[in-house]
């Protein structure tokens, strides 16, 4: 059976674009394309962010195979006495690469059973991916649905809360606090204290006094 053609297949051509200009040989690029397609079909990976991660995983898998081939080539060129020694630099590169691969596989939720015949197992994998996303994006209230991949937005019900003036944004979107600035100008707090309270740089404190505080004084 001959090789499957990529040219003319829009889906494969799109995947092929991910592996161009990465230093892979034509044979490695071909393997990468179908390795990516295999993962995509088997694990139902179709969101943009997951596809980017998957392309990185496949690229690293190809590099891992390249290292193994390199070791085989070196072993063949050695004498019988030398064949038990594998170059340390290659082993170090493989170990580092493998560590990256494991991290990416975890992010994609690829650990667990290899077969997906059980629908409950597929559901479990989706839940793991969603949980991983939630851990890494705690402040992000928008995310793709783990089932349909459409973006969803979490709207919080605030009927049980009392809205109060924000202590650091009393005048709009500029972070400030008139009382803290006065304490600083009176010498009761230093600039480092103000920057730590606001979570900003020292330059921001200077800017705040020169622009915002001076304008507030003019209004009065």
SULSUL-V868387 format. One record per helix or strand of 3 or more residues. SS is the DSSP state (hx for helix, st for strand). FROM is the first residue (numbers start at 1). LEN is the number of residues. Records with the same first field share a line. If there is no record, write none. Layout:
# SULSUL-V868387
SS=FROM-LEN ; FROM-LEN
This chain:
# SULSUL-V868387
hx=10-9 ; 26-18 ; 48-30 ; 80-3 ; 88-21 ; 119-18 ; 178-8 ; 191-8 ; 202-18
st=142-3 ; 151-3
